[in-house]
Each structure stands twice: as structure tokens, then as C-alpha cells.
Amino acid sequence: MRVGLYTIIDEDVEIAEDCYIGNYVHIRPGVRIGPKSEIRDYAWISENVIIGTNSRVYQKCSIGMGTVIGNDCFIGAGTITADDKKIAWPKKDFENYPDYGYDKQPPVIEDGVKVGMGSRILPGVILRKGCTIGMGAVVTKSTKPGKTYVGIPAVEVKRK
């Protein structure tokens, strides 16, 4: 395993020996990274993320807590996956911290998915096997296998 400069790997992390971890990466507890995978510079990998075999997470990605990334996936630079269905909480919820109303619904990225740079994958979304997400898309709903999605919100590209 090659680990770059100024990278932080917290305790309770499993990384296969033949992985590449770039510079300024932060990997939080509970993360599992499979063989031949790469995490490129400035990536943030939140708690309990699972990344399969031969997958690539490119520069400046922020992978939300509990996100599952399958085998042979490409996650383009600057992609963000969100894991919390509640975007804002009433002030009163913060009085009972840490029970502030977190609604965990991490996205799932199945095998062979390609996500274009700068995309946003919202909570609870499943990117089905072999689909492609265009650059800058905001994926608000689960996809169909092998299809291409573009836009804000992302919609399936219909081929003639």
C-alpha cells in the first residue's frame, strides 16, 4: 500500500495491501477498502464507508458516512455523496445533542458504475450496476442498471 504525504488514517480502518492512498486524504474509522483501489488527493472518506475491489475515488471527493461503493467503480473528482435525509434541523433538536435528528440513509453505488466529476449523490439513492452519471449531475432518485443519467436533477438519457 502506498500512502501519500499528510494523510490521516484513523483507527479501525482496513485497507488492502495493493491500494493507493494519495496526499492529504482523511479516512475515518470503520472504512473498508478492497484490493487494487485508489483514493486520490484531498479526499474525505467518512465513517463506515465500504469501497470494493479495483475502484477509484478521485481528487477532492467527499464520501458520506456509510456509503457503499462496489467493485470496478469510477468516482470522478469533486463528487459528493450525502448520507443524511434531513438537510436542516430545528434549533430545539440541537439541545439534545448528539440525538439531533440524524436520518442515516447512505447511498449505494453498485459494481461498474461511473460517476462524472462534480456530481452529487443524495441520501438513499442506489446507482444500479453499470450505470453512468454525467459530469455535474445531481442524482435525486435511484437509477436503472446500465443507463446514463445527466442534469439537475439527473434524468435518464433516452437513446433513439
FENTAHU-V512276 format. One record per helix or strand of 3 or more residues. SS is the DSSP state (hx for helix, st for strand). FROM is the first residue (numbers start at 0). TO is the last residue. Records with the same first field share a line. If there is no record, write none. Layout:
SS = FROM-TO / FROM-TO
//
This chain:
hx = 90-93
st = 147-149
//
